[in-house]
């Protein structure tokens, strides 16, 4: 089921391999942007983990309440 979603992306990469230098430079740019975005995501997750670890019990309970409310809201919005 998940492989069908990846099929268009994989087809794009196979079509790029027959392209010229411009295609390879585009792929290099996308990889660099993805690496920077991944770095920011990891940094943000580490700061969030530190924040959660330093929370008091009441603050942590309110965070869980907020996350639960978001999940219920998403369940209502999604069919």
C-alpha positions in Angstrom: 0.0 0.0 0.0 2.8 2.4 0.8 4.8 1.5 -2.2 2.1 2.8 -4.6 2.5 6.2 -3.0 6.2 6.2 -3.6 5.9 5.0 -7.2 5.6 8.5 -8.8 8.6 9.8 -6.8 10.7 6.8 -7.8 9.7 7.2 -11.4 10.8 10.8 -11.3 14.3 9.8 -10.1 14.6 7.1 -12.8 13.7 9.7 -15.5 16.2 12.2 -14.1 19.1 9.6 -14.4 18.8 9.9 -18.2 19.0 13.8 -18.0 22.0 16.0 -18.2 24.0 18.0 -15.7 21.1 20.4 -14.9 19.1 17.4 -13.6 21.9 16.3 -11.4 22.4 19.8 -10.1 18.7 20.0 -9.3 18.9 16.7 -7.4 22.0 18.0 -5.5 20.0 21.1 -4.5 17.0 19.1 -3.3 19.3 16.9 -1.3 21.0 19.9 0.4 17.6 21.5 1.2 16.4 18.2 2.6 19.5 17.9 4.7 19.1 21.4 6.2 15.4 20.8 6.8 16.2 17.4 8.5 18.8 19.2 10.7 16.2 21.8 11.8 13.7 19.0 12.5 16.2 17.1 14.7 17.2 20.2 16.5 13.6 21.1 17.2 12.7 17.6 18.4 15.7 17.7 20.8 14.6 21.1 22.2 11.1 19.8 22.6 12.3 16.7 24.4 14.3 18.8 26.7 11.2 21.0 27.4 9.1 17.9 28.1 11.7 16.4 30.4 11.8 19.7 32.5 8.0 20.0 32.7 6.2 19.7 36.0 3.4 17.1 36.3 0.6 19.7 35.9 2.2 21.2 32.7 2.8 17.7 31.3 -0.8 16.8 32.0 -2.0 20.0 30.2 0.2 19.1 27.2 -1.3 15.7 27.0 -4.8 17.2 27.2 -3.9 19.5 24.3 -2.5 16.7 22.2 -5.6 14.6 22.9 -7.9 17.5 21.9 -6.0 18.0 18.7 -6.3 14.2 17.9 -10.1 14.4 18.6 -10.4 17.5 16.4 -8.5 15.7 13.5 -10.7 12.6 13.9 -13.8 14.8 13.5 -12.4 16.6 10.5 -11.1 13.6 8.7 -13.7 11.3 7.0 
